[in-house]
Amino acid sequence: MSDHLASAFDAPIDDLPQSVDRAAVRRLRVVARVLDDSVRIPGTDFRIGLDPLLGLLPIAGDAVSGVLSLYIVVESARLGVSSRTLVRMLAHIGIDVAGGSVPVVGDLFDAAWKANTRNVGLVLADLARDDAGSTRDAGVEIEIE
């Protein structure tokens, strides 16, 4: 595993209640990093991930990256993220898939939008809220068959 990906596992998780599953948060970070910024473009500081690369495949590429992005939403629901945050996350993915489906320009959009990184940021902000003032839903359950 590259140092860049390994750092996603080791990054400190500050401001989260002790009840939050830190291993799940680390997994979310790694998935976002792989999808959004795992590869540095040579000669620049700009990074892209699997999402814009998959977008190069007509139609199926954006659909596959959208499905992979849903992992972050499902894991976030398991962590107890609020319904409002989950809806915002789904909107980010929808924008990513729709924007990415436009030939050529969509691939550039995918590289810049980074929906998965945005979504992990939303998750961390939601989980960091004080439980007393949180709008987090109690007992959100998602069943996958």
Secondary structure, DSSP 8 states (H G I E B T S, - for coil): --HHHHHHHHS---S--TTS-HHHHHHHHHHHHHHHSSEE-TTSS-EE-HHHHHTTSTTHHHHHHHHHHHHHHHHHHHHT--HHHHHHHHHHHHHHHHHHTSTTHHHHHHHHH-HHHHHHHHHHHHHHS-GGG----SS------
